[in-house]
């Protein structure tokens, strides 16, 4: 079972369940009107995606995503609704404060992609998102809060995410068996939120004609290099028109740990990039 909450539920309770089980569901995370707006804004972008022409960083990643999967990257370039209603969602802020906040001065968006698993898409291999930073000595603090936000109903047949509750606490070297996977069937507008240390996988889409569309959005401690190079994915000409907090989450920020006897990271001309942008100097 995965603990299930509503959007307005107490953030401390949601965070406690996330820390205990490594995964939660938040229903009505997005209003139906917001889901419709995101889908409308992204429909033409998805239609233009040619998976066969995509240049992946390496063959392992190409195999990981597999065939019959469409991607939209650099989401802030394509959907204002994504920025206003998803990236800046208050539930993310509340959970990141509690999970990541003790280990950093601020957090950043790690990756924000639309993933559309079409008929014939095969299950991903079971993985932990945090393993992209496989050089980090273990044990280490939680690095990442991740999520899949459903833009259509996620079902067992169309490829709903499989997740292993409690696996964030497993000893090194333990790997899940198929019977430990829980199918996270969620309605459109709900969010499956999990830790970077929790095993999971996108499921097989065994339908003939259903597209499983969702947003994979994750946040990491601000001193860690992100998977997506967000300041290139959302360049200054686009970012300058976004809310300041969105700019910061997209990498136009200085990770300022001076107050906690740390240093500062990510400055431009020894200044906060968002300050320079506001002053017309970036």
Secondary structure, 3 states (H helix, E strand, C coil): CCCEEECCCCHHHHHHHHHHHCEEEEECCCCHHHHHHHHHHHHHHHHHCCHHHCCCCCHHHHHHHCCCEEEECCHHHCCHHHHHHHHCCHHHHHHHHHHCHHHCCCEEEEEEEEEEECCCCCCCCCECHHHHHCCCCCCCCCCEEEEEEECCCECCCCCCCEECCCHHHCCCCCCCCHHHCEECCECCCCEEEEECCCCEECCCCCCCCCCEEEEEEEEEECCCCCCCCHHHHCCHHHHCCCCHHHHHHCCCCCEECHHHCCCEECCECCECHHHHHHCCCC
